[in-house]
């Protein structure tokens, strides 16, 4: 794993990250409600004008949950982008750890200082 320090992030990338985090939460929520429905728990789902209970509600939550939470992640990403940029400016960046694939583009980002790499471990 490699450490990088994040100083800036583009709006599109930040929103994509927020949606990518929220979508699996919706899947986990839907899977848990489906398991609860199979175990006989009281599971309810209200989708527009349709009210479901039991296993059909669990299946509906499994399908609709990720979509709804991805939309919520989109809204949160849009609303929290400027505060996050301000936070990065105050903290002078944050260190993130992960595996990275270097993408070569036609525009050189050298000199902008968006991300610095620290692979000494």
trRosetta pair geometry for C-beta under 8 A, 3 or more apart (Angstrom, degrees):
i j d omega theta_ij theta_ji phi_ij phi_ji
1 97 5.2 45 155 171 123 100
1 98 6.3 -49 -152 -124 96 8
1 99 6.3 -82 -115 -60 63 70
2 97 7.1 174 84 -151 32 64
2 98 7.0 -35 58 74 72 43
2 99 6.9 94 18 -112 93 38
2 100 5.8 -72 62 11 130 109
2 117 6.8 -16 166 -155 121 97
2 118 7.9 154 -180 76 77 49
2 119 5.0 -27 -135 -106 101 90
3 95 5.7 -7 -168 -171 108 107
3 96 7.4 153 -152 81 59 36
3 97 5.2 -30 -97 -98 68 81
3 117 7.7 127 89 -164 59 52
3 118 4.7 -33 88 74 107 96
3 119 7.1 180 40 -86 73 39
3 121 7.3 126 -4 -59 110 115
4 95 7.3 159 83 -152 33 60
4 96 5.8 -21 66 64 84 84
4 97 7.8 158 20 -92 66 34
4 98 7.7 -47 18 40 107 86
4 100 6.8 72 -31 -55 138 148
4 115 5.1 6 174 -176 122 108
4 116 6.7 163 -160 79 71 41
4 117 5.4 -32 -107 -104 87 58
4 118 7.0 165 -97 23 33 74
5 93 4.6 51 168 149 99 139
5 94 7.1 172 -154 85 65 25
5 95 5.2 -36 -98 -94 73 67
5 96 7.8 145 -107 17 23 70
5 115 6.8 158 75 -156 51 57
5 116 4.8 -4 50 54 104 93
5 118 6.8 54 -21 -6 98 115
6 9 6.3 12 -178 -55 121 102
6 88 6.9 -79 117 -130 89 125
6 93 5.7 165 79 -157 43 87
6 94 5.4 -14 54 59 99 77
6 95 7.7 168 11 -97 77 16
6 96 5.6 34 -19 0 117 117
6 114 7.7 -16 -151 159 59 68
6 115 5.9 -16 -104 -106 55 87
7 88 6.4 124 -169 167 35 117
7 92 7.6 -27 -119 178 90 49
7 93 4.3 -43 -87 -88 65 109
7 113 5.8 -15 53 136 159 87
7 114 5.8 -150 60 -155 97 30
7 115 6.8 -159 18 -77 85 37
7 116 7.4 58 -22 -7 114 91
8 85 7.5 26 -135 -132 68 91
8 88 6.8 143 -88 128 38 152
8 112 7.7 -76 38 147 142 107
8 113 7.9 89 2 100 112 71
8 114 4.6 -77 54 -132 104 81
9 13 5.3 -123 -179 87 92 118
9 14 4.9 108 122 -64 122 98
9 17 7.8 -33 179 2 145 143
9 84 7.5 -37 50 125 123 123
9 85 7.6 -135 48 -89 81 80
9 88 7.4 170 5 -56 94 162
9 114 7.9 119 -75 -170 39 105
10 13 4.6 85 62 11 87 106
10 14 6.9 -158 90 -9 42 88
11 14 5.9 -60 -148 36 28 110
11 15 6.3 21 159 -13 66 108
11 81 5.6 31 -126 -154 80 152
12 15 6.0 -57 -146 39 28 106
12 16 6.1 31 154 -20 64 110
13 16 5.6 -54 -144 38 30 114
13 17 6.3 34 154 -22 64 105
14 17 5.7 -53 -151 33 30 113
14 18 6.6 30 152 -18 64 104
14 77 5.9 157 127 -163 81 100
14 81 5.3 120 101 -116 148 94
14 84 6.6 159 -148 80 140 150
15 18 5.6 -52 -148 36 35 112
15 19 6.3 31 154 -15 67 106
15 74 6.3 41 -171 -138 103 62
15 77 3.8 121 -122 138 61 139
15 78 6.2 37 -106 -62 117 65
15 81 7.1 -28 -57 -73 85 121
16 19 5.9 -56 -146 40 30 108
16 20 6.1 30 154 -20 64 111
16 77 7.9 128 3 -151 26 161
17 20 5.6 -57 -143 39 28 112
17 21 6.5 27 156 -19 63 105
17 77 7.3 146 65 -116 72 124
18 21 5.9 -57 -150 35 30 109
18 22 6.3 22 156 -16 65 111
18 73 4.6 170 141 177 82 88
18 74 7.0 148 100 -84 113 25
18 76 5.6 -161 -174 88 136 96
18 77 3.2 -169 42 -73 151 107
18 80 7.5 140 -94 55 145 118
19 22 5.8 -59 -141 40 32 107
19 23 6.2 41 161 -32 67 104
19 70 5.2 46 -159 -160 89 81
19 73 4.4 141 -101 108 42 123
19 74 5.3 33 -83 -68 107 74
19 77 6.4 -49 -34 -20 77 147
20 23 6.2 -39 -138 21 27 114
20 24 7.9 22 166 -8 53 99
20 73 7.7 -170 23 156 31 153
21 24 7.2 -67 -170 35 30 100
21 25 7.2 28 145 -17 64 111
21 73 6.3 168 67 -133 78 133
22 25 5.5 -60 -158 35 42 117
22 26 6.6 43 150 -22 72 101
22 69 4.6 -162 164 150 94 88
22 70 5.5 152 98 -99 108 37
22 72 5.9 -167 -163 78 146 86
22 73 2.6 -148 8 -57 146 127
22 74 7.8 -107 46 -18 150 57
22 76 7.2 142 -65 36 138 129
23 26 5.8 -55 -158 31 35 112
23 27 6.8 32 149 -17 66 103
23 66 5.1 41 -163 -165 71 96
23 69 6.4 156 -99 95 28 100
23 70 4.4 32 -85 -83 85 101
23 73 6.8 -72 -34 13 65 154
24 27 5.3 -50 -149 35 42 114
24 28 6.3 44 153 -20 71 101
24 66 7.6 19 -82 -121 17 104
25 28 5.7 -52 -147 36 33 110
25 29 6.3 36 152 -19 65 105
25 69 5.3 -141 84 171 97 153
26 29 5.6 -52 -145 37 31 113
26 30 6.2 31 155 -17 65 107
26 65 4.0 167 -176 138 83 78
26 66 3.5 151 100 -95 123 38
26 67 6.9 -176 162 18 160 33
26 68 6.3 156 -124 59 131 74
26 69 3.2 -166 -62 31 107 128
26 70 6.4 -66 0 -27 148 75
27 30 5.7 -56 -147 39 30 110
27 31 6.2 30 155 -19 65 107
27 62 7.5 41 -145 -155 57 66
27 65 6.8 157 -73 97 24 112
27 66 4.7 30 -57 -76 74 116
28 31 5.7 -54 -144 38 30 111
28 32 6.3 30 156 -19 64 107
29 32 5.9 -57 -148 37 28 109
29 33 6.5 22 157 -14 64 107
29 61 6.8 -108 126 168 86 111
29 65 4.8 -160 84 -169 107 140
29 69 7.0 136 22 -44 137 144
30 33 5.9 -57 -146 39 30 106
30 34 6.3 31 155 -20 65 107
30 58 7.6 115 -175 -177 65 59
30 61 4.4 178 -124 128 73 77
30 62 3.5 133 160 -103 118 40
30 63 7.0 158 -149 3 148 31
30 64 7.5 153 -98 55 125 55
30 65 3.6 -164 -56 31 103 142
30 66 6.5 -58 -6 -27 137 81
31 34 5.6 -55 -148 36 31 112
31 35 6.4 32 153 -19 65 104
31 62 6.2 80 -68 -113 48 99
32 35 5.7 -51 -146 36 32 111
32 36 6.3 34 153 -19 64 105
33 36 5.5 -50 -146 37 35 114
33 37 6.3 40 152 -23 65 103
33 43 5.1 122 -175 -140 91 127
33 45 7.8 100 156 -66 148 108
33 57 7.1 -93 156 124 120 88
33 58 4.9 -170 124 -123 81 73
33 61 4.2 -7 73 86 146 159
33 62 7.3 -148 67 -50 98 73
33 65 7.5 162 22 -60 131 145
34 37 5.6 -51 -149 33 32 113
34 38 6.6 32 152 -17 64 103
34 43 7.9 101 -84 -149 26 171
34 55 7.5 52 -148 -146 71 64
34 58 3.5 123 -105 167 52 112
34 59 6.3 82 -109 -67 110 45
34 61 6.7 -158 -47 69 79 105
34 62 5.0 22 -47 -53 132 122
35 38 5.7 -53 -150 36 33 110
35 39 6.4 23 154 -11 65 110
35 58 7.6 173 10 -153 30 136
36 39 5.8 -64 -147 44 31 106
36 41 3.7 -50 174 48 93 141
36 43 5.4 132 98 -66 108 117
36 58 6.9 -176 62 -100 76 121
37 40 7.9 74 -180 -51 28 12
37 41 6.4 -79 -75 58 31 84
37 43 4.2 -62 -77 22 93 147
37 54 5.5 105 -157 177 106 42
37 55 4.7 146 146 -90 125 46
37 57 6.3 175 -96 69 137 88
37 58 3.3 -118 8 -37 146 136
37 59 8.0 -92 68 -20 161 66
38 55 6.6 69 -75 -102 61 99
38 58 7.1 -119 -27 88 74 176
42 53 7.4 -37 -160 -157 68 104
43 53 6.7 138 81 -161 61 54
43 54 6.3 117 58 -98 95 10
43 55 7.9 87 61 -66 132 23
43 57 4.6 174 121 93 95 123
43 58 5.2 36 123 -61 162 85
43 61 7.3 -98 179 -6 120 142
44 51 7.2 -20 -166 -169 96 88
44 52 7.2 148 -160 84 48 56
44 53 5.6 -18 -103 -103 67 75
44 57 5.6 -93 -145 -149 15 157
45 51 7.4 158 84 -157 52 45
45 52 4.5 -10 61 60 100 103
45 53 7.7 -173 23 -75 73 33
45 56 7.7 -128 41 115 127 73
45 57 3.7 169 3 -149 106 87
45 58 7.8 -154 -31 -40 129 25
45 60 4.5 152 127 83 164 129
45 61 5.5 -138 -93 -52 129 89
45 64 7.6 125 -165 46 129 136
46 50 7.4 163 -155 85 45 51
46 51 5.3 -11 -105 -106 76 75
46 52 7.8 -169 -75 23 33 69
47 50 5.0 -13 67 62 87 100
47 52 7.1 14 10 1 103 111
47 60 6.0 -121 -30 -180 137 135
47 64 6.2 -148 -104 -74 126 169
52 56 4.6 -118 -165 109 123 103
52 57 4.0 170 113 -78 99 77
52 60 5.4 118 50 4 156 148
53 56 7.3 43 63 58 34 96
53 57 5.3 -3 -125 -26 14 133
54 57 5.9 115 52 17 36 101
54 58 7.2 -67 136 -4 38 99
55 58 5.3 -51 -147 35 38 115
55 59 6.4 38 155 -18 68 102
56 59 5.7 -52 -147 38 34 111
56 60 6.3 36 153 -20 65 105
57 60 5.6 -52 -146 37 32 113
57 61 6.3 34 153 -20 65 104
58 61 5.7 -53 -147 36 31 111
58 62 6.4 34 151 -22 63 104
59 62 5.5 -52 -149 33 33 115
59 63 6.5 23 155 -11 65 107
60 63 5.9 -61 -149 42 31 104
60 64 5.6 1 166 6 71 118
61 64 6.3 -63 -120 53 25 91
61 65 4.8 42 176 -43 66 117
62 65 6.4 -21 -107 20 13 117
63 66 7.8 -81 175 29 21 95
63 67 7.6 1 144 -3 59 116
64 67 5.6 -67 -158 42 45 112
64 68 5.9 39 153 -20 80 109
65 68 6.0 -60 -144 38 27 106
65 69 6.1 14 165 -8 66 112
66 69 6.0 -61 -139 46 28 104
66 70 6.0 34 159 -25 66 107
67 70 5.8 -53 -147 33 26 112
67 71 6.6 27 152 -17 61 104
68 71 5.7 -55 -155 35 32 112
68 72 6.5 32 148 -18 66 105
69 72 5.2 -47 -144 37 40 115
69 73 6.3 48 151 -22 66 100
70 73 5.4 -49 -149 35 33 116
70 74 6.6 42 148 -24 62 100
71 74 5.4 -47 -152 29 35 117
71 75 6.7 34 150 -16 64 101
72 75 5.7 -51 -150 36 35 111
72 76 6.2 34 152 -17 67 107
73 76 5.6 -54 -142 41 32 111
73 77 6.1 37 155 -23 65 106
74 77 5.7 -55 -148 35 27 113
74 78 6.5 25 155 -17 63 105
75 78 5.9 -55 -149 36 30 109
75 79 6.2 18 158 -9 66 112
76 79 6.0 -63 -142 45 29 105
76 80 5.7 2 168 0 68 120
77 80 6.4 -68 -129 48 20 94
77 81 6.4 45 165 -56 60 94
78 81 6.4 -35 -154 -10 24 115
80 83 5.4 -62 -157 51 61 110
80 84 5.5 65 145 -29 85 106
81 84 5.8 -63 -150 37 26 111
81 85 6.5 26 155 -19 65 104
82 85 5.6 -49 -145 33 35 112
82 86 6.4 37 154 -18 64 104
83 86 5.5 -55 -149 38 35 114
83 87 6.3 41 150 -24 66 104
84 87 5.3 -49 -147 34 35 117
84 88 6.5 38 153 -20 65 101
85 88 5.7 -51 -150 34 33 112
85 89 6.5 34 151 -20 63 105
86 89 5.6 -55 -151 35 33 113
86 90 6.4 31 153 -18 66 105
87 90 5.9 -55 -146 36 30 109
87 91 6.1 12 161 -2 66 113
88 91 6.2 -65 -138 50 26 99
88 92 7.9 84 167 -99 55 1
88 93 6.0 30 -166 -96 86 36
88 94 6.5 -87 -114 -9 80 93
89 92 7.5 19 -177 -76 27 41
91 94 6.0 30 110 -66 142 79
93 116 7.9 7 -160 24 167 104
95 118 7.8 -39 -133 40 112 131
105 109 7.7 56 53 -23 120 102
108 111 7.8 50 128 19 104 102
109 112 5.1 -67 -176 28 74 127
109 114 6.1 -46 173 17 126 125
113 116 6.9 -10 -153 -54 69 98
